[in-house]
Amino acid sequence: MTEQEPSICEQKVYERIFRTHYEAVTRYIYYKCGDLQQAEDIVQNVFVKLWRLCSSVSFSKVKAYLYRASNNAFLNEKEHEKIVLKHLKKASNPVDHENPEYLMQMEEFHEKLKNAIASLPQKEREVYLLSRVEKKTYAEIAEMTGLGVKAIERRMSKALLQLRDVLGKELKF
């Protein structure tokens, strides 16, 4: 006799899924659109849809469903519009004993880096941010996006080459 998967239609199971995946999926969409409020709205709508379709989504596929449905909702909202991230988190705790010239150079570099990342094509930017900011492995990114690991590696390679072209010798990986 085989064990059955938990039913997503059970409130406790659904709440556990929500608590487990909400933040990560929201960050994933945020990296795509650059607007936290929009990302939260998209993900909340996907969770409402999941509740309505709970009987047709298997528990083992729920993570992939959430990422895929969120991505599709984002694409439907934006269609062909290009998205540019407005702000990246940057370290704002400079050490007091550093000289002002160094601090100014670091600020300029952070601004150049932010602009360079924002200028990346959306697919490469998404992979770069998930890998470098979220510390996701290529396999995890591949699962989130529904692509193969080799495709993720190619996108990351393209992103790094474009960043190196823009930032030149200033960039250190």
C-alpha positions as CSV (number, residue, x, y, z in Angstrom):
1,M,0.0,0.0,0.0
2,T,1.4,3.4,-1.0
3,E,1.4,6.5,1.2
4,Q,-0.8,9.3,-0.1
5,E,0.6,12.8,-0.4
6,P,-0.9,15.4,2.0
7,S,-3.8,17.3,0.5
8,I,-3.2,21.0,-0.2
9,C,-6.9,21.5,0.4
10,E,-6.3,20.9,4.2
11,Q,-5.9,24.3,5.9
12,K,-2.9,23.2,8.0
13,V,-1.0,21.9,4.9
14,Y,-1.8,25.0,2.9
15,E,-0.6,27.3,5.7
16,R,2.6,25.3,6.0
17,I,3.1,25.7,2.2
18,F,2.5,29.4,2.5
19,R,4.9,29.9,5.4
20,T,7.6,27.8,3.6
21,H,7.5,29.4,0.1
22,Y,5.9,32.9,0.3
23,E,9.1,34.9,1.0
24,A,11.3,33.0,-1.5
25,V,8.7,33.3,-4.3
26,T,8.2,36.9,-3.6
27,R,11.9,37.7,-3.7
28,Y,12.1,35.7,-7.0
29,I,9.4,37.9,-8.6
30,Y,10.8,41.1,-7.0
31,Y,14.1,40.4,-8.8
32,K,12.2,40.2,-12.0
33,C,10.2,43.4,-11.6
34,G,12.0,45.6,-9.1
35,D,8.8,46.6,-7.3
36,L,8.2,44.8,-3.9
37,Q,4.5,45.8,-3.8
38,Q,3.9,44.4,-7.3
39,A,5.8,41.2,-6.4
40,E,3.8,40.7,-3.2
41,D,0.5,41.2,-5.1
42,I,1.5,38.7,-7.8
43,V,2.5,36.1,-5.3
44,Q,-0.6,36.6,-3.1
45,N,-2.8,36.2,-6.2
46,V,-1.0,32.9,-7.0
47,F,-1.6,31.6,-3.5
48,V,-5.3,32.5,-3.8
49,K,-5.3,30.6,-7.2
50,L,-3.5,27.7,-5.5
51,W,-6.3,27.6,-2.8
52,R,-9.0,27.5,-5.5
53,L,-7.1,24.8,-7.5
54,C,-5.9,22.9,-4.4
55,S,-7.5,19.6,-5.5
56,S,-5.7,19.7,-8.9
57,V,-2.2,20.5,-7.8
58,S,-0.2,17.6,-6.2
59,F,1.8,18.3,-3.0
60,S,5.0,17.1,-4.6
61,K,4.7,19.7,-7.4
62,V,3.5,22.7,-5.3
63,K,6.9,24.5,-5.2
64,A,7.4,24.3,-9.0
65,Y,3.7,25.3,-9.5
66,L,4.2,28.4,-7.3
67,Y,7.3,29.5,-9.2
68,R,5.9,28.8,-12.6
69,A,2.5,30.4,-11.9
70,S,4.1,33.5,-10.3
71,N,6.4,33.9,-13.3
72,N,3.5,33.5,-15.7
73,A,1.5,36.0,-13.8
74,F,4.4,38.5,-14.0
75,L,4.8,37.9,-17.7
76,N,1.1,38.4,-18.3
77,E,1.1,41.7,-16.4
78,K,4.2,43.1,-18.1
79,E,4.0,41.4,-21.5
80,H,6.7,43.1,-23.6
81,E,7.6,45.9,-21.2
82,K,11.3,46.0,-20.2
83,I,11.9,46.1,-16.5
84,V,14.9,47.8,-14.8
85,L,15.6,47.4,-11.2
86,K,15.7,50.8,-9.5
87,H,17.6,50.0,-6.3
88,L,19.8,47.2,-5.1
89,K,20.6,46.6,-1.6
90,K,24.1,47.9,-0.9
91,A,26.2,47.8,2.1
92,S,25.7,51.0,4.0
93,N,28.0,50.3,7.0
94,P,31.3,51.9,6.0
95,V,34.1,51.6,8.4
96,D,34.9,54.9,10.1
97,H,38.7,54.7,9.7
98,E,38.6,54.4,5.9
99,N,39.6,57.6,4.1
100,P,36.9,59.7,2.3
101,E,38.5,59.2,-1.1
102,Y,38.1,55.4,-0.8
103,L,34.5,55.7,0.5
104,M,33.7,58.0,-2.5
105,Q,35.3,55.5,-4.9
106,M,33.3,52.6,-3.4
107,E,30.1,54.6,-3.6
108,E,30.8,55.3,-7.3
109,F,31.6,51.7,-7.9
110,H,28.3,50.6,-6.2
111,E,26.4,53.0,-8.5
112,K,28.2,51.7,-11.6
113,L,27.5,48.1,-10.5
114,K,23.9,48.8,-9.8
115,N,23.5,50.4,-13.3
116,A,25.4,47.6,-15.0
117,I,23.2,45.0,-13.3
118,A,20.0,47.0,-14.2
119,S,21.2,47.2,-17.8
120,L,21.5,43.4,-18.1
121,P,18.7,41.7,-20.1
122,Q,16.0,40.4,-17.8
123,K,16.9,36.7,-18.1
124,E,20.5,37.2,-17.3
125,R,19.8,39.7,-14.5
126,E,17.4,37.3,-12.9
127,V,20.0,34.4,-12.9
128,Y,22.8,36.8,-11.7
129,L,20.8,38.1,-8.8
130,L,19.5,34.7,-7.8
131,S,23.0,33.3,-7.8
132,R,25.0,36.2,-6.4
133,V,22.4,37.8,-4.0
134,E,20.2,34.9,-3.0
135,K,23.2,32.4,-3.1
136,K,21.1,29.9,-5.0
137,T,22.8,27.0,-6.8
138,Y,22.4,26.6,-10.6
139,A,20.3,23.6,-9.9
140,E,18.0,25.5,-7.6
141,I,17.7,28.3,-10.2
142,A,17.0,25.8,-12.9
143,E,14.2,24.3,-10.8
144,M,12.7,27.8,-10.1
145,T,12.7,28.8,-13.8
146,G,11.9,25.5,-15.4
147,L,15.1,25.6,-17.4
148,G,18.1,23.2,-17.5
149,V,21.3,23.7,-15.5
150,K,23.2,24.3,-18.8
151,A,20.9,27.1,-19.8
152,I,21.4,28.7,-16.4
153,E,25.2,28.4,-16.8
154,R,25.0,30.1,-20.2
155,R,22.9,32.9,-18.9
156,M,25.3,33.5,-16.0
157,S,28.2,33.4,-18.3
158,K,26.5,36.0,-20.5
159,A,25.7,38.2,-17.5
160,L,29.3,38.0,-16.2
161,L,30.7,38.9,-19.7
162,Q,28.4,41.9,-20.0
163,L,29.3,43.1,-16.5
164,R,33.0,42.7,-17.3
165,D,32.5,44.7,-20.5
166,V,30.7,47.5,-18.7
167,L,32.8,47.7,-15.6
168,G,36.2,46.7,-17.0
169,K,39.0,46.3,-14.6
170,E,36.9,47.6,-11.7
171,L,35.0,44.3,-11.5
172,K,36.3,41.6,-9.3
173,F,34.3,38.4,-9.1
